[in-house]
Amino acid sequence: NERHWWNIKGGDMVHAIDTDCGPIGVLICYDSEFPELARRLVDEGARLLFVPFCTDNRQGYLRVRYCSAARAIENQCYVALSGNVGNLPNVENMDVQYAQSCILTPCDFPFARDGIAAEASENVETITVADLDLSDLAWAKAQGTVRNLRDRRFDLYKTVWTDGG
């Protein structure tokens, strides 16, 4: 849709971004639906993934939401979703929005029971805040109920990353 209305094209690389809180990753909307992108960012040290998104209906939103929850679980990281709400009737492809921003966690003992650290009301312009403890991620990776990153089966596949071209 964005390709048609705004001439947006996909990139050819993804990298973690160094911040004063450590490396982070950014997956824009549809990017969250591809497990290998999040895994690459986590392999580069990201413990927090940001997913800004723009969806115009509940079905589109739920695809981003459920995939982002999967990324939090399989990569043992936090994922913050931030979506557009409201209507911009004079802007092509922005006339209707649907969002419920949230902060997702792995599903294990030190985290929120349902894997949701914080959640906004649907279609309400607001700020969503949660205190996230990065040491909980380290605990989960070392001693958690499941250790998805440790238990990867590299003998079943090969990953080759290239930058461009």
DSSP file with accessible surface (Angstrom, degrees, kcal/mol):
  #  RESIDUE AA STRUCTURE BP1 BP2  ACC     N-H-->O    O-->H-N    N-H-->O    O-->H-N    TCO  KAPPA ALPHA  PHI   PSI    X-CA   Y-CA   Z-CA
    1    1 A N     >        0   0  101      0, 0.0     4,-2.5     0, 0.0     5,-0.3   0.000 360.0 360.0 360.0 -46.7    0.0    0.0    0.0
    2    2 A E  H  >  +     0   0   64      1,-0.2     4,-2.3     2,-0.2     6,-1.3   0.834 360.0  58.7 -65.4 -31.7    2.8    2.4    0.9
    3    3 A R  H  > S+     0   0  187      4,-0.2     4,-0.9     3,-0.2    -1,-0.2   0.925 111.3  41.2 -61.3 -43.2    4.6    1.5   -2.3
    4    4 A H  H  4 S+     0   0  144      2,-0.1    -2,-0.2     1,-0.1    -1,-0.2   0.956 124.7  32.9 -69.8 -50.7    1.5    2.6   -4.3
    5    5 A W  H  < S+     0   0  103     -4,-2.5    -3,-0.2     1,-0.2    -2,-0.2   0.839 135.5  18.5 -80.0 -37.0    0.6    5.8   -2.4
    6    6 A W  H  < S-     0   0   94     -4,-2.3    -3,-0.2    -5,-0.3    -1,-0.2   0.329  94.2-119.6-120.5   2.6    4.0    7.1   -1.3
    7    7 A N     <  +     0   0  111     -4,-0.9     2,-0.3    -5,-0.4    -4,-0.2   0.841  51.2 168.5  60.4  35.0    6.6    5.3   -3.5
    8    8 A I        -     0   0   91     -6,-1.3     2,-0.3     0, 0.0    -1,-0.2  -0.639  14.3-165.6 -80.9 137.0    8.2    3.7   -0.4
    9    9 A K        -     0   0  151     -2,-0.3     2,-0.0    -7,-0.0     0, 0.0  -0.923  22.5-106.0-123.1 148.6   10.7    1.0   -1.2
   10   10 A G        -     0   0   77     -2,-0.3     2,-0.1     1,-0.1    -1,-0.0  -0.318  33.8-124.6 -69.0 152.9   12.3   -1.6    1.0
   11   11 A G        -     0   0   79      2,-0.1    -1,-0.1     1,-0.1     3,-0.1  -0.170   7.3-130.6 -85.3-174.3   15.9   -1.3    2.1
   12   12 A D  S    S+     0   0  102      1,-0.1   152,-1.4    -2,-0.1     2,-0.3   0.195  79.7  37.1-127.4  15.7   18.7   -3.8    1.6
   13   13 A M        -     0   0  114    150,-0.2     2,-0.3     2,-0.0    -1,-0.1  -0.987  53.6-159.5-159.1 159.5   20.2   -4.0    5.1
   14   14 A V        +     0   0   26     -2,-0.3     2,-0.3    -3,-0.1    13,-0.0  -0.990  17.5 171.4-142.3 134.3   19.3   -3.9    8.8
   15   15 A H        -     0   0   74     -2,-0.3    11,-0.3    11,-0.1    26,-0.1  -0.995  35.6-105.1-143.0 148.9   21.6   -3.1   11.7
   16   16 A A        -     0   0   21     -2,-0.3     2,-0.5    24,-0.2     9,-0.2  -0.365  35.0-131.5 -66.3 152.6   21.3   -2.5   15.4
   17   17 A I  B     -A   24   0A  84      7,-3.0     7,-2.2     5,-0.1     2,-0.3  -0.944  14.5-128.7-112.5 125.0   21.7    1.1   16.5
   18   18 A D        +     0   0  139     -2,-0.5     2,-0.3     5,-0.2    28,-0.0  -0.554  37.1 166.0 -73.3 132.1   24.1    2.0   19.3
   19   19 A T    >   -     0   0   56      3,-0.3     3,-1.8    -2,-0.3     0, 0.0  -0.848  54.4 -96.0-133.8 175.5   22.5    4.1   22.1
   20   20 A D  T 3  S+     0   0  164      1,-0.3    -2,-0.0    -2,-0.3     0, 0.0   0.642 127.0  52.3 -71.0  -9.5   23.4    5.1   25.6
   21   21 A C  T 3  S-     0   0   91      1,-0.5    -1,-0.3     0, 0.0    -3,-0.0   0.260 126.0 -93.6-102.7   8.1   21.2    2.2   26.8
   22   22 A G    <   -     0   0   19     -3,-1.8    -1,-0.5    24,-0.1    -3,-0.3  -0.396  69.8 -25.9 102.3 177.1   22.9   -0.3   24.5
   23   23 A P        -     0   0   31      0, 0.0    24,-1.3     0, 0.0    25,-0.5  -0.341  61.3-174.8 -65.7 142.8   22.1   -1.4   21.0
   24   24 A I  E     -Ab  17  48A  27     -7,-2.2    -7,-3.0    22,-0.2     2,-0.3  -0.855  12.6-139.8-127.6 167.1   18.4   -1.2   19.9
   25   25 A G  E     - b   0  49A   0     23,-2.2    25,-3.0    -2,-0.3     2,-0.4  -0.943   3.6-152.9-128.5 153.1   16.7   -2.4   16.7
   26   26 A V  E     + b   0  50A  52     -2,-0.3     2,-0.5   -11,-0.3    25,-0.2  -0.995  11.1 179.2-127.3 124.6   13.9   -0.8   14.6
   27   27 A L        -     0   0    2     23,-2.6     2,-0.8    -2,-0.4     5,-0.1  -0.981  23.6-141.4-121.6 113.7   11.5   -2.8   12.5
   28   28 A I    >   -     0   0  105     -2,-0.5     3,-2.5    23,-0.2    25,-0.2  -0.695  46.8 -75.1 -86.4 112.4    9.0   -0.7   10.7
   29   29 A C  G >  S+     0   0   19     23,-2.3     3,-2.0    -2,-0.8     4,-0.3  -0.094 129.1  32.5  48.1-102.3    5.5   -2.2   10.6
   30   30 A Y  G >  S+     0   0  140      1,-0.3     3,-2.2     2,-0.2    -1,-0.3   0.790 107.1  73.1 -57.8 -27.6    5.7   -5.0    8.1
   31   31 A D  G X  S+     0   0   61     -3,-2.5     3,-1.7     1,-0.3    -1,-0.3   0.821  85.3  67.0 -56.6 -30.7    9.3   -5.7    8.9
   32   32 A S  G <  S+     0   0    0     -3,-2.0    -1,-0.3     1,-0.3    -2,-0.2   0.679  88.1  67.6 -65.7 -15.4    8.1   -7.2   12.2
   33   33 A E  G <  S+     0   0   48     -3,-2.2    -1,-0.3    -4,-0.3    -2,-0.2   0.372  86.3  77.0 -87.6   6.9    6.5  -10.1   10.3
   34   34 A F    X>  -     0   0   68     -3,-1.7     3,-1.2     1,-0.1     4,-1.0  -0.920  65.0-161.5-120.3 105.8    9.9  -11.5    9.2
   35   35 A P  H 3> S+     0   0   54      0, 0.0     4,-2.3     0, 0.0     5,-0.2   0.826  85.8  62.9 -56.9 -34.1   11.6  -13.4   12.0
   36   36 A E  H 3> S+     0   0   98      1,-0.2     4,-2.0     2,-0.2     5,-0.1   0.817  98.0  55.9 -67.0 -28.0   15.1  -13.2   10.4
   37   37 A L  H <> S+     0   0   39     -3,-1.2     4,-1.9    -6,-0.2    -1,-0.2   0.950 110.6  43.3 -68.2 -47.3   15.2   -9.4   10.7
   38   38 A A  H  X S+     0   0    0     -4,-1.0     4,-2.6    -7,-0.2     5,-0.2   0.921 112.7  53.8 -62.8 -41.2   14.6   -9.4   14.4
   39   39 A R  H  X S+     0   0   43     -4,-2.3     4,-2.9     1,-0.2    -1,-0.2   0.906 106.4  52.2 -62.1 -40.0   17.0  -12.2   14.9
   40   40 A R  H  X S+     0   0   20     -4,-2.0     4,-1.3     2,-0.2    -1,-0.2   0.942 110.4  47.9 -60.9 -45.2   19.7  -10.3   13.1
   41   41 A L  H  <>S+     0   0    0     -4,-1.9     5,-2.4     1,-0.2    -2,-0.2   0.916 113.2  47.5 -63.5 -41.2   19.2   -7.3   15.3
   42   42 A V  H ><5S+     0   0   11     -4,-2.6     3,-2.1     1,-0.2    -1,-0.2   0.910 107.7  55.6 -67.0 -40.2   19.3   -9.4   18.5
   43   43 A D  H 3<5S+     0   0   78     -4,-2.9    -1,-0.2     1,-0.3    -2,-0.2   0.812 104.8  54.9 -61.4 -26.3   22.4  -11.2   17.2
   44   44 A E  T 3<5S-     0   0   69     -4,-1.3    -1,-0.3    -5,-0.2    -2,-0.2   0.341 132.9 -92.6 -87.9   6.2   24.0   -7.7   16.9
   45   45 A G  T < 5S+     0   0   32     -3,-2.1    -3,-0.2     1,-0.3     2,-0.1   0.378  72.5 150.4 105.3  -2.7   23.2   -7.1   20.6
   46   46 A A      < +     0   0    0     -5,-2.4    -1,-0.3     1,-0.2   -22,-0.2  -0.420  15.2 172.3 -66.1 131.7   19.7   -5.4   20.5
   47   47 A R        +     0   0   82    -24,-1.3    31,-2.5     1,-0.2     2,-0.4   0.438  69.8  50.3-112.8  -8.4   17.7   -6.1   23.6
   48   48 A L  E     -bc  24  78A  36    -25,-0.5   -23,-2.2    29,-0.2     2,-0.4  -0.996  67.1-165.0-134.6 124.2   14.9   -3.7   22.7
   49   49 A L  E     -bc  25  79A   0     29,-2.8    31,-2.9    -2,-0.4     2,-0.5  -0.937   7.5-152.8-109.6 134.0   13.1   -3.6   19.4
   50   50 A F  E     -bc  26  80A  79    -25,-3.0   -23,-2.6    -2,-0.4    31,-0.2  -0.910   8.5-171.0-105.3 131.7   11.0   -0.6   18.4
   51   51 A V  E     - c   0  81A   2     29,-3.3    31,-2.0    -2,-0.5     2,-0.3  -0.812   1.0-173.5-125.8  87.3    8.2   -1.2   15.9
   52   52 A P  E     + c   0  82A  54      0, 0.0   -23,-2.3     0, 0.0     2,-0.3  -0.643  21.1 180.0 -73.5 139.4    6.5    2.0   14.6
   53   53 A F  E     - c   0  83A   7     29,-2.3    31,-1.2    -2,-0.3     2,-0.4  -0.965  31.7-157.8-144.5 160.4    3.5    1.0   12.5
   54   54 A C        +     0   0   27     -2,-0.3     2,-0.4    29,-0.2    45,-0.1  -0.909  25.8 164.1-139.2 102.9    0.6    2.4   10.5
   55   55 A T  B     -F   98   0B  12     43,-0.5    43,-3.0    -2,-0.4    -2,-0.1  -0.954  27.8-158.1-123.7 146.7   -2.3    0.1   10.0
   56   56 A D  S    S+     0   0   73     -2,-0.4     2,-0.3    41,-0.3    43,-0.1   0.496  74.5  28.9-104.3  -1.6   -5.8    1.0    8.9
   57   57 A N  S  > S-     0   0   62     41,-0.2     4,-2.1     1,-0.1    41,-0.2  -0.961  82.1-104.6-150.9 168.1   -7.8   -1.9   10.3
   58   58 A R  H  > S+     0   0  111     -2,-0.3     4,-3.0     1,-0.2     5,-0.2   0.873 115.3  56.8 -62.6 -39.2   -7.8   -4.4   13.2
   59   59 A Q  H  > S+     0   0  124      1,-0.2     4,-1.8     2,-0.2    -1,-0.2   0.930 109.3  45.3 -61.1 -45.6   -6.6   -7.3   11.0
   60   60 A G  H  > S+     0   0    4      2,-0.2     4,-1.7     1,-0.2    -1,-0.2   0.921 113.7  50.3 -62.4 -43.5   -3.5   -5.5    9.9
   61   61 A Y  H  X S+     0   0    1     -4,-2.1     4,-3.0     1,-0.2    -2,-0.2   0.936 108.2  52.4 -59.1 -46.9   -2.8   -4.3   13.4
   62   62 A L  H  X S+     0   0   34     -4,-3.0     4,-3.1     1,-0.2     5,-0.4   0.857 104.4  56.0 -64.3 -32.7   -3.1   -7.9   14.8
   63   63 A R  H  X S+     0   0  133     -4,-1.8     4,-2.0    -5,-0.2    -1,-0.2   0.954 112.7  42.0 -60.5 -46.9   -0.6   -9.2   12.3
   64   64 A V  H  X S+     0   0    2     -4,-1.7     4,-2.3     2,-0.2    -2,-0.2   0.933 117.2  48.6 -64.7 -44.3    2.0   -6.7   13.5
   65   65 A R  H  X S+     0   0   23     -4,-3.0     4,-2.3     2,-0.2    -2,-0.2   0.944 113.8  43.4 -63.2 -51.7    1.0   -7.3   17.2
   66   66 A Y  H  X S+     0   0  150     -4,-3.1     4,-2.1     1,-0.2    -1,-0.2   0.902 115.2  49.1 -66.4 -38.4    1.1  -11.1   17.1
   67   67 A C  H  X S+     0   0   32     -4,-2.0     4,-2.3    -5,-0.4    -1,-0.2   0.907 110.6  51.1 -66.1 -38.7    4.3  -11.2   15.1
   68   68 A S  H  X S+     0   0    0     -4,-2.3     4,-2.1    -5,-0.2    -2,-0.2   0.891 108.1  52.1 -66.6 -37.3    5.9   -8.7   17.5
   69   69 A A  H  X S+     0   0   31     -4,-2.3     4,-2.2     2,-0.2    -1,-0.2   0.921 109.6  50.1 -62.9 -41.6    4.9  -10.8   20.4
   70   70 A A  H  X S+     0   0   32     -4,-2.1     4,-3.2     1,-0.2     5,-0.3   0.911 108.0  52.9 -61.7 -41.1    6.5  -13.8   18.7
   71   71 A R  H  X S+     0   0   19     -4,-2.3     4,-1.7     1,-0.2     6,-0.2   0.901 108.4  50.8 -62.5 -38.6    9.7  -11.8   18.2
   72   72 A A  H  X>S+     0   0    0     -4,-2.1     5,-1.5     2,-0.2     4,-0.6   0.927 116.1  41.4 -64.0 -42.0    9.8  -10.9   21.9
   73   73 A I  H ><5S+     0   0   66     -4,-2.2     3,-0.7     2,-0.2    75,-0.2   0.961 117.5  43.4 -71.6 -51.9    9.5  -14.6   22.8
   74   74 A E  H 3<5S+     0   0   47     -4,-3.2    -1,-0.2     1,-0.2    -2,-0.2   0.787 124.3  36.2 -71.6 -22.2   11.8  -16.2   20.3
   75   75 A N  H 3<5S-     0   0    0     -4,-1.7    -1,-0.2    -5,-0.3    -2,-0.2   0.373 100.6-129.5-109.0   2.3   14.5  -13.5   20.8
   76   76 A Q  T <<5 +     0   0    4     -3,-0.7     2,-0.3    -4,-0.6    -3,-0.2   0.939  67.4 118.0  47.1  58.0   14.1  -13.0   24.5
   77   77 A C      < -     0   0    0     -5,-1.5     2,-0.3    -6,-0.2   -29,-0.2  -0.875  68.5 -97.9-140.8 170.9   13.9   -9.2   24.1
   78   78 A Y  E     -c   48   0A   5    -31,-2.5   -29,-2.8    -2,-0.3     2,-0.4  -0.732  31.1-162.0 -91.1 147.1   11.5   -6.4   24.7
   79   79 A V  E     -cD  49 104A   1     25,-2.1    25,-3.6    -2,-0.3     2,-0.6  -0.987   2.1-162.8-133.2 122.3    9.4   -5.0   21.8
   80   80 A A  E     -cD  50 103A  18    -31,-2.9   -29,-3.3    -2,-0.4     2,-0.4  -0.929   6.9-161.8-107.5 118.8    7.7   -1.6   21.8
   81   81 A L  E     -cD  51 102A   5     21,-2.9    21,-1.3    -2,-0.6     2,-0.4  -0.855   9.1-179.2 -99.8 134.4    4.9   -1.0   19.3
   82   82 A S  E     +c   52   0A  77    -31,-2.0   -29,-2.3    -2,-0.4     2,-0.3  -0.954  10.2 179.2-136.4 114.3    3.9    2.5   18.5
   83   83 A G  E     -c   53   0A  14     -2,-0.4     2,-0.2   -31,-0.2   -29,-0.2  -0.762  29.8-104.1-118.8 162.0    1.1    3.1   16.0
   84   84 A N        -     0   0   70    -31,-1.2     2,-0.3    -2,-0.3   -29,-0.3  -0.577  34.9-173.3 -78.2 140.9   -0.8    6.0   14.5
   85   85 A V        +     0   0   39     -2,-0.2    13,-0.1    12,-0.1     2,-0.1  -0.901  41.4  38.0-128.4 161.4   -4.4    6.7   15.6
   86   86 A G  S    S-     0   0   38     11,-0.4     2,-0.4    -2,-0.3    11,-0.3  -0.325  81.5 -74.3  94.5-178.6   -6.9    9.1   14.3
   87   87 A N        -     0   0  105      9,-0.2     8,-0.2    -2,-0.1     9,-0.2  -0.947  22.7-171.1-124.8 140.7   -7.9   10.2   10.9
   88   88 A L    >   -     0   0   88      6,-1.7     3,-1.9    -2,-0.4     6,-0.3  -0.786  13.1-177.5-124.2  84.0   -6.2   12.5    8.4
   89   89 A P  T 3  S+     0   0  102      0, 0.0     6,-0.1     0, 0.0    -1,-0.1   0.734  77.7  50.0 -63.9 -20.5   -9.0   12.9    5.7
   90   90 A N  T 3  S+     0   0  162      4,-0.1     2,-0.5     2,-0.1     5,-0.1   0.282  93.6  85.7-101.4  11.9   -6.9   15.0    3.3
   91   91 A V  S X  S-     0   0   68     -3,-1.9     3,-2.1     3,-0.0     4,-0.2  -0.962  85.2-116.0-116.0 120.3   -3.8   12.8    3.3
   92   92 A E  T 3  S+     0   0  120     -2,-0.5    -2,-0.1     1,-0.3   -87,-0.0  -0.280  97.0   3.0 -54.9 131.2   -3.8    9.9    0.8
   93   93 A N  T 3  S+     0   0   23      1,-0.1    -1,-0.3    -4,-0.1   -87,-0.0   0.584 116.9  81.9  68.7  12.5   -3.6    6.5    2.6
   94   94 A M    <   +     0   0   27     -3,-2.1    -6,-1.7    -6,-0.3    -2,-0.2   0.140  53.8 107.1-124.9  17.7   -3.9    8.1    6.0
   95   95 A D  S    S+     0   0   85     -8,-0.2     2,-0.4    -4,-0.2    -3,-0.1   0.796  85.7  26.7 -72.2 -27.2   -7.6    8.6    6.1
   96   96 A V        -     0   0   69     -9,-0.2     2,-0.3    -8,-0.1    -1,-0.2  -0.999  68.7-176.2-137.1 137.7   -8.3    5.8    8.7
   97   97 A Q        -     0   0   12     -2,-0.4     2,-0.4   -11,-0.3   -11,-0.4  -0.961   8.6-169.4-131.6 150.5   -5.9    4.4   11.3
   98   98 A Y  B     +F   55   0B  29    -43,-3.0   -43,-0.5    -2,-0.3     2,-0.3  -0.982  24.1 148.2-138.5 127.1   -6.2    1.6   13.8
   99   99 A A        -     0   0    1     -2,-0.4    24,-3.2   -16,-0.1    25,-0.3  -0.996  31.9-174.4-156.1 154.3   -3.7    1.1   16.6
  100  100 A Q        -     0   0   29     -2,-0.3    22,-0.1    22,-0.2   -19,-0.1  -0.734  29.2-151.3-146.3  91.5   -3.1   -0.1   20.2
  101  101 A S        +     0   0   23     20,-0.3    19,-3.0    -2,-0.2     2,-0.3  -0.284  26.4 159.7 -65.9 152.3    0.4    0.7   21.2
  102  102 A C  E     -DE  81 119A   1    -21,-1.3   -21,-2.9    17,-0.2     2,-0.5  -0.978  41.2-121.5-163.0 169.0    2.1   -1.6   23.7
  103  103 A I  E     -DE  80 118A  19     15,-2.7    14,-2.3    -2,-0.3    15,-1.3  -0.992  33.5-160.6-124.3 117.7    5.3   -2.8   25.2
  104  104 A L  E     -DE  79 116A   3    -25,-3.6   -25,-2.1    -2,-0.5    12,-0.2  -0.718   7.2-170.1-104.0 151.4    5.8   -6.6   24.9
  105  105 A T        -     0   0    6     10,-2.4   -32,-0.1    -2,-0.3   -27,-0.1  -0.837  35.1 -86.1-128.6 166.8    8.0   -8.9   26.9
  106  106 A P        -     0   0    4      0, 0.0     2,-0.9     0, 0.0     9,-0.2  -0.280  48.2-111.2 -61.6 163.5    9.2  -12.5   26.7
  107  107 A C  S    S+     0   0   71      7,-0.1     2,-0.3     8,-0.1     6,-0.1  -0.820  74.1 104.8-103.5  93.0    6.8  -14.9   28.5
  108  108 A D  S >  S-     0   0   25     -2,-0.9     3,-1.6     4,-0.3     7,-0.1  -0.939  82.6 -74.5-157.8 177.1    8.7  -16.1   31.5
  109  109 A F  T 3  S+     0   0  169     -2,-0.3     4,-0.0     1,-0.3    -1,-0.0   0.821 119.9  49.5 -57.0 -43.6    8.8  -15.6   35.3
  110  110 A P  T 3  S+     0   0   46      0, 0.0    -1,-0.3     0, 0.0     2,-0.1   0.664 105.9  70.6 -74.9  -5.7   10.4  -12.2   35.7
  111  111 A F  S <  S-     0   0   19     -3,-1.6    -4,-0.1     1,-0.2     5,-0.0  -0.450 101.8 -63.1-105.6 174.6    8.1  -10.6   33.1
  112  112 A A    >   -     0   0   34     -2,-0.1     3,-1.8     1,-0.1    -4,-0.3  -0.233  51.3-117.0 -55.0 142.7    4.5   -9.6   33.0
  113  113 A R  T 3  S+     0   0  236      1,-0.3    -1,-0.1     2,-0.1    -2,-0.1   0.844 113.7  35.2 -54.7 -37.3    2.2  -12.7   33.3
  114  114 A D  T 3  S-     0   0   94      2,-0.2    -1,-0.3    -7,-0.0    -7,-0.1   0.286 116.5-105.5-103.9  11.0    0.7  -12.2   29.8
  115  115 A G  S <  S+     0   0    5     -3,-1.8   -10,-2.4     1,-0.2     2,-0.5   0.670  88.0 115.6  75.6  16.1    3.9  -10.8   28.1
  116  116 A I  E     +E  104   0A  36    -12,-0.2    -2,-0.2     1,-0.1   -12,-0.2  -0.933  38.0 178.6-122.3 107.9    2.5   -7.3   28.1
  117  117 A A  E    S-     0   0A  37    -14,-2.3     2,-0.3    -2,-0.5   -13,-0.2   0.845  76.2  -7.8 -75.4 -33.8    4.4   -4.8   30.2
  118  118 A A  E     -E  103   0A  17    -15,-1.3   -15,-2.7    12,-0.1     2,-0.3  -0.974  63.7-170.1-160.3 152.8    2.1   -1.9   29.2
  119  119 A E  E     -E  102   0A  90     -2,-0.3   -17,-0.2   -17,-0.2     2,-0.1  -0.983  13.8-140.2-152.8 134.3   -0.8   -1.4   26.7
  120  120 A A        -     0   0    9    -19,-3.0     2,-0.1    -2,-0.3     3,-0.1  -0.425  36.8 -94.9 -83.2 164.7   -2.7    1.7   25.5
  121  121 A S    >   -     0   0   81     -2,-0.1     3,-1.2     1,-0.1   -20,-0.3  -0.493  56.5 -85.5 -72.1 152.4   -6.4    1.7   24.9
  122  122 A E  T 3  S-     0   0   92      1,-0.3   -22,-0.2    -2,-0.1    -1,-0.1  -0.375 105.7  -4.7 -63.4 133.3   -7.4    1.0   21.3
  123  123 A N  T 3  S+     0   0   72    -24,-3.2     2,-0.5     1,-0.2    -1,-0.3   0.767  98.3 130.6  55.7  34.2   -7.4    4.1   19.0
  124  124 A V    <   -     0   0   74     -3,-1.2     2,-0.7   -25,-0.3    -1,-0.2  -0.975  60.6-127.2-118.4 128.5   -6.6    6.5   21.8
  125  125 A E        +     0   0  179     -2,-0.5     2,-0.3    -3,-0.1   -41,-0.1  -0.628  60.9 120.6 -73.9 115.0   -3.8    9.1   21.5
  126  126 A T        -     0   0   87     -2,-0.7     2,-0.4    -5,-0.1    -6,-0.1  -0.936  62.0 -98.6-160.9 177.4   -1.7    8.5   24.6
  127  127 A I        -     0   0  144     -2,-0.3     2,-0.5     2,-0.0    -2,-0.0  -0.946  27.1-152.5-112.8 136.0    1.7    7.6   25.9
  128  128 A T        -     0   0   35     -2,-0.4     2,-0.4   -10,-0.1   -26,-0.1  -0.935  18.3-177.3-111.5 127.5    2.5    4.1   27.1
  129  129 A V        +     0   0  109     -2,-0.5     2,-0.3   -10,-0.1   -10,-0.1  -0.958  10.5 163.8-129.6 142.3    5.1    3.7   29.7
  130  130 A A        -     0   0   30     -2,-0.4     2,-0.6   -12,-0.1   -12,-0.1  -0.982  36.6-121.3-151.7 146.8    6.8    0.7   31.5
  131  131 A D        -     0   0  167     -2,-0.3     2,-0.5   -14,-0.2    -2,-0.0  -0.825  33.1-164.8 -85.8 122.7    9.9    0.1   33.5
  132  132 A L        -     0   0   56     -2,-0.6     2,-0.7   -54,-0.0     3,-0.1  -0.944   9.5-152.8-114.7 128.9   12.0   -2.5   31.8
  133  133 A D    >>  -     0   0   78     -2,-0.5     3,-1.1     1,-0.1     4,-0.7  -0.888   2.3-163.1-103.5 111.1   14.8   -4.3   33.5
  134  134 A L  H 3> S+     0   0   52     -2,-0.7     4,-1.4     1,-0.3     3,-0.5   0.786  88.4  66.3 -65.2 -24.8   17.5   -5.4   31.1
  135  135 A S  H 3> S+     0   0   67      1,-0.2     4,-2.3     2,-0.2    -1,-0.3   0.799  91.9  62.7 -68.2 -24.9   18.9   -7.8   33.7
  136  136 A D  H <> S+     0   0   44     -3,-1.1     4,-2.5     2,-0.2    -1,-0.2   0.876 101.1  52.0 -64.2 -35.3   15.7   -9.8   33.5
  137  137 A L  H  X S+     0   0    1     -4,-0.7     4,-2.3    -3,-0.5    -2,-0.2   0.918 108.5  50.0 -65.4 -42.4   16.5  -10.5   29.8
  138  138 A A  H  X S+     0   0   60     -4,-1.4     4,-1.8     1,-0.2    -2,-0.2   0.914 111.2  49.6 -62.3 -42.1   20.0  -11.8   30.9
  139  139 A W  H  X>S+     0   0   82     -4,-2.3     4,-3.8     1,-0.2     5,-0.6   0.937 110.3  50.1 -60.8 -46.8   18.4  -14.0   33.5
  140  140 A A  H  X5S+     0   0    0     -4,-2.5     4,-1.5     1,-0.2    -2,-0.2   0.898 111.0  49.0 -60.7 -40.0   15.9  -15.4   31.0
  141  141 A K  H  <5S+     0   0   61     -4,-2.3    -1,-0.2     1,-0.2    -2,-0.2   0.847 122.1  33.8 -68.9 -32.1   18.6  -16.2   28.5
  142  142 A A  H  <5S+     0   0   61     -4,-1.8    -2,-0.2    -5,-0.2    -1,-0.2   0.842 140.7   6.2 -91.8 -36.2   20.8  -17.9   31.1
  143  143 A Q  H  <5S+     0   0  124     -4,-3.8    -3,-0.2    -5,-0.2    -2,-0.2   0.312  89.1 133.4-133.7   5.9   18.2  -19.6   33.4
  144  144 A G  S  <<S-     0   0    1     -4,-1.5     3,-0.1    -5,-0.6    -4,-0.1  -0.002  71.2-102.5 -63.2 168.2   14.7  -19.1   31.9
  145  145 A T  S    S+     0   0   93      1,-0.1     2,-0.3     2,-0.0    -1,-0.1   0.888 112.6  15.8 -57.1 -43.2   12.1  -21.7   31.5
  146  146 A V        -     0   0   78     -6,-0.1     2,-0.4     4,-0.0    -1,-0.1  -0.963  68.1-154.7-127.3 150.8   13.0  -21.9   27.8
  147  147 A R     >  +     0   0   67     -2,-0.3     4,-2.5     1,-0.2     5,-0.1  -0.663  17.8 173.8-126.9  75.5   16.2  -20.6   26.2
  148  148 A N  T  4 S+     0   0   53     -2,-0.4    -1,-0.2   -75,-0.2     4,-0.1   0.849  77.9  47.5 -53.6 -43.7   15.3  -20.0   22.6
  149  149 A L  T >4 S+     0   0   32      1,-0.2     3,-1.0     2,-0.2    -1,-0.2   0.922 114.6  45.6 -68.7 -40.9   18.6  -18.3   21.7
  150  150 A R  T 34 S+     0   0  148      1,-0.2    -2,-0.2    -9,-0.2    -1,-0.2   0.859 110.9  53.9 -67.7 -35.3   20.7  -21.0   23.3
  151  151 A D  T 3< S+     0   0   86     -4,-2.5    -1,-0.2     2,-0.1    -2,-0.2   0.264  75.6 135.6 -89.5  14.0   18.7  -23.8   21.8
  152  152 A R    <   -     0   0   42     -3,-1.0     2,-0.9    -5,-0.1     3,-0.2  -0.294  54.7-132.7 -61.2 147.9   18.9  -22.7   18.2
  153  153 A R    >   +     0   0  128      1,-0.2     3,-2.0     2,-0.1     4,-0.4  -0.669  33.2 167.4-106.7  77.3   19.7  -25.6   15.8
  154  154 A F  G >  S+     0   0  124     -2,-0.9     3,-0.8     1,-0.3    -1,-0.2   0.739  72.9  70.4 -62.3 -20.8   22.5  -24.1   13.6
  155  155 A D  G 3  S+     0   0  115      1,-0.2    -1,-0.3    -3,-0.2     3,-0.1   0.683  97.1  52.1 -71.0 -13.0   23.1  -27.7   12.3
  156  156 A L  G <  S+     0   0  120     -3,-2.0     2,-0.3     1,-0.1    -1,-0.2   0.566 119.6  13.8 -98.2 -12.5   19.7  -27.5   10.4
  157  157 A Y    <   -     0   0   92     -3,-0.8     2,-0.4    -4,-0.4    -1,-0.1  -0.982  61.4-134.8-155.7 166.6   20.3  -24.2    8.6
  158  158 A K        -     0   0  181     -2,-0.3     2,-0.5    -3,-0.1    -3,-0.0  -0.991  13.8-156.0-129.1 134.4   22.9  -21.7    7.6
  159  159 A T        -     0   0   65     -2,-0.4     2,-0.5    -5,-0.0    -2,-0.0  -0.951  10.4-178.1-113.1 126.4   22.5  -17.9    7.8
  160  160 A V        -     0   0  100     -2,-0.5     2,-0.5     2,-0.0    -2,-0.0  -0.987   9.6-160.1-124.1 118.3   24.6  -15.7    5.6
  161  161 A W        -     0   0  100     -2,-0.5     2,-0.3     2,-0.0  -148,-0.0  -0.859  10.1-178.4 -99.7 133.9   24.2  -11.9    6.0
  162  162 A T        -     0   0   97     -2,-0.5     2,-0.9  -150,-0.1     3,-0.1  -0.941  25.2-132.1-125.3 151.8   25.2   -9.5    3.3
  163  163 A D        -     0   0   96     -2,-0.3  -150,-0.2     1,-0.1    -2,-0.0  -0.841  69.7 -39.9-106.4  95.7   25.1   -5.7    3.3
  164  164 A G              0   0   20   -152,-1.4    -1,-0.1    -2,-0.9  -151,-0.0  -0.026 360.0 360.0  80.8 171.4   23.5   -4.6    0.1
  165  165 A G              0   0  115     -3,-0.1    -1,-0.1     0, 0.0    -3,-0.0   0.830 360.0 360.0  57.9 360.0   23.8   -5.9   -3.4
